[in-house]
Amino acid sequence: MKIGIISDSHENMPKIRRAVELFNREQVGAVLHAGDIISPITAGEFASLQARLIGVFGNNDGDVLFLRERFRKIGKLHVKKYEGRLGGKRFLLIHQPDMLEALAASGAYDVIVYGHTHRAEISRRGPTLVVNPGEAGGWITGKSTVALLDTSTLEARLVRI
């Protein structure tokens, strides 16, 4: 299964549109959003996804109730974390990388996805693959990136949008 990973889109509508186009072109089976969507108006761009969206709220997400309502038909937004299986692998999706080292060392997850730092990272911490797709919005670093992950090989790559 191919998974699209996005974080810190920060209401940058053109970049969200590009990410959705990429994920649809790559025929991902799911999209993980690691938080900081910001506004419910972004649901209009995410609605074009041809895969379900699983997300978590970030520290900058404001109107949580309206965000949840607007994203209800697109997927599900979780408050602090999402734990689940995708493509036969155990995933943890969080926004802030609190206790990241301990979580990776626990062996409880095959993949941990996080955001918040706006710095892209694809690394191995023991048996756990850790992925931060960087910032889709591009407001801080000037680089707008997302990631694609193949669950059959557990290989991920960054893509500029």
Secondary structure, 3 states (H helix, E strand, C coil): CEEEEECCCCCCHHHHHHHHHHHHHCCCCEEEECCCCCCHHHHHHHCCCCCEEEEECCCCCCCHHHHHHHHCCCEEEECCEEEEEECCEEEEEECCCCCHHHHHHCCCCCEEECCCCCCCEEEEECCEEEEECCCCCCCCCCCCEEEEEECCCCEEEEEEC
